[in-house]
Amino acid sequence: MLFSQVRGLPVVSLSPGRRGRFAEMGVLRSLTVDAATGMITHLRVRGRHPRRETVLAREAVHAVGPDAVVVRSADTAAAPPPHHDLPGRRILTEAGDERGTVLDVAFDPATGRVETLLTTRGELPAGRMLGLGDYALVVRTG
């Protein structure tokens, strides 16, 4: 599945909401990735108020499908890590050489493991990621 396919999907909680139905939390705004492990660690959900965001740990995810993201609980993450979007991020090698820009990210929805980065210069295996910050995604050269 691609980040672009899940961004904007409704996020619903298995915890009953009003009238005993699934609680609708909002829409998926973005996914936080730990570049060192290549794993999605958190989901960022935009609620009904545009400036309000809920951060959920990846472990809360029950299922990701083409129509919605279902979470076990609406409990927010205790201390969410800093967030940097991968799509649109500049890519640099550990030596500082420019390697394009991230266009999209392929991931396994069942495990949250990032599989491939789709870039302006082709596909890049996720195992080459070293770090992700304000300025760029840093990758191994070889």
Residue, then its C-alpha position, 0 to 999 in steps of 0.5 A: m500500500l502507498f502513503s498516498q492511498v491512505r492519506g485522507l482515509p477516515v479513521v474509526s475506533l473499535s471503541p464504541g462511540r455515541r449510540g454504540r457505533f464505531a467512533e469516527m475520529g477524523v481523517l488520516r493526515s500523515l504517518t510518522v516513520d522511524a528511519a533507523t528501523g524502517m517502521i511506521t511508529h505513529l498515525r496523525v489524525r486530523g479531527r473535525h477541527p482543522r487545527r486539532e490533531t490526534v497522534l496514535a501509536r502504530e500498535a493501536v491499528h487494527a486494520v488498514g483498508p482501501d476505505a478506512v483505517v480501524v484502530r482498537s482504541a482512541d487513546t493518544a500517544a503519551a509522548p509522540p516523537p517529532h514528525h517529518d513527512l517523507p513524501g516531498r522530503r529531499i534525499l541526501t546520501e551520508a556523503g551529502d550527495e543529492r539523490g532526488t525527492v521522495l514522491d511516495v512510500a510503499f509499506d506493509p499495512a499489516t506490519g507498518r514496515v516501510e518497503t520502498l521509497l518511490t523517488t524522483r530518481g526511481e525506487l529506493p529500498a527502505g533498508r537504505m534509510l539512516g535518518l530523517g530530519d527537518y532538512a532531508l532524509v539521509v540514506r546509505t550510498g550503496 
